[in-house]
């Protein structure tokens, strides 16, 4: 746990995948082919609290969705990369733009398409219901599943490691 807190204490940027991490992975389409997603409000609140401490949040997702654009806007997340079939390129562009080192970044994923980025970051995190190969590569596995508290788990871990959690509760 000490090593985990040491890694988490250095994080300046947390990047989340969407499907299976910020949602439960289900894809919902109406009769016109429009996609909708269900996001967990407590995850969003944790993300807002983490941002209030100065840690930046980014999203890198393979799909493109208006629902993701709107959720990111609602949460004040400006670093959003949608339609990224190769997520590593977006990751490198993002950390270059923000001038962060890899050890200052965390990535939260659930499936094998996330492994490229997970192998580059200082803190790689898998959600509880992630693919077994993703769990093997992770520094930490969240207690909760994707779309049901996993993002909140991540935010609270980092705030606790950085001694900012208590101030966010007040």
Buried (B, 14 or more C-beta within 10 A) or exposed (E): EEEBEEBBEBBBBBBBBBBBBBBBBEEEEEEEEEBEBEBBEBBBBBBBBBBEBEBBBBBBBBBEBEBBBEBBEEBEBEBBBBEBEEBBBBBEBBBEEBEBEBEBBBBBBBBBBBBBBBEBBBBBBBBBBBBEEBBEBBBBBBEBBBBBBBBBBBBBBBBBBBEBBEEBEE
